[in-house]
Amino acid sequence: AQSVTQPDIHITVSEGASLELRCNYSYGATPYLFWYVQSPGQGLQLLLKYFSGDTLVQGIKGFEAEFKRSQSSFNLRKPSVHWSDAAEYFCAVVPVSGGSYIPTFGRGTSLIVHP
Amino acid sequence: DVKVTQSSRYLVKRTGEKVFLECVQDMDHENMFWYRQDPGLGLRLIYFSYDVKMKEKGDIPEGYSVSREKKERFSLILESASTNQTSMYLCASSLGGAIYEQYFGPGTRLTVT
């Protein structure tokens, strides 16, 4: 069974600083990869997704993520964090084949932004 | 825009009560999901449905049941609420197929006293 690891439970950055949130997955083949964001009191919203092709994908709100097959990673980055980016971030993977399209989510990383 | 709505944002129920959580999506999505979210545990799948009247158990179905009589509506039922079911409940929907992202409702924070 696939698994997703987000090794950082909390990350604190200063406003304007760069950000990288880590995501590692365990799966037999390259899955479909997603990053979601959950603002306080809200449901999850898709930031970006990777299926194939260019390993650097752009998302909404200035986020990007890089897929590295050799490291089974899909890390999320932003060059300059804004206070409104404070939220919970979830990485998710979905098997490409096998008939199941049920995502497996990581446990999330809580981003705290200091002024 | 896809919209997923949940019947209540906050709900307080007593132990032993039967609880209904309703979810409605307006984009004709085949798949619908119920998750519970607890601090440090992320999202855990309770049930999902890939078609009307079809349902599959997720990772933690015990104590829950679901109903999908119409394509747009997916209900989560707690037959006899217990305090360990106090949680945030999230509903999601998606088109069929692995390639499609999920759209989430705002969540229902359920407290069972």
Interface residues (C-beta under 8 A of the other chain):
Chain A: I9 Y32 F34 Y36 G41 Q42 G43 L44 Q45 L46 K49 F51 F90 V94 P95 V96 S100 Y101 I102 P103 F105 G106 R107 G108
Chain B: V4 N31 F33 G40 L41 G42 L43 L45 F48 G58 L90 A92 S94 G96 G97 A98 I99 Y100 E101 Q102 Y103 F104 G105 P106 G107
